[in-house]
Amino acid sequence: YQYLPFEVYARSDFRSTVGKAYKWSSLLRKEQDRLDIIAAGGMVDDTDIGETLKETDSSDRLKLKNGIALWQKDLEEYGANQGFTIR
């Protein structure tokens, strides 16, 4: 691993791209698991995960793969704007 010359920006942008996607993906997976248990006839505790998913802003609904791609795009753009050669 090599630190980026704009590491502070990269870490901050990570939270707003990949971080949001990770949070959304985790909530979605938990709700899917809960629904699978119910569909199989199992019992689960009541949870508000479904409501939390419904209330999530649509811009925060990113799959992890999309969050990583967005982060990469943002870093490439930021680096180029700062005068760095992006490969």
Buried (B, 14 or more C-beta within 10 A) or exposed (E): EEEBEBEEBBEEBBEEBBBBBBBBBEBBEBBEEBEEEEEEEEEEEEEEBEEBBEEBEEEBBBEEEBBBBBBEEBBEEBBEEEEBEEE
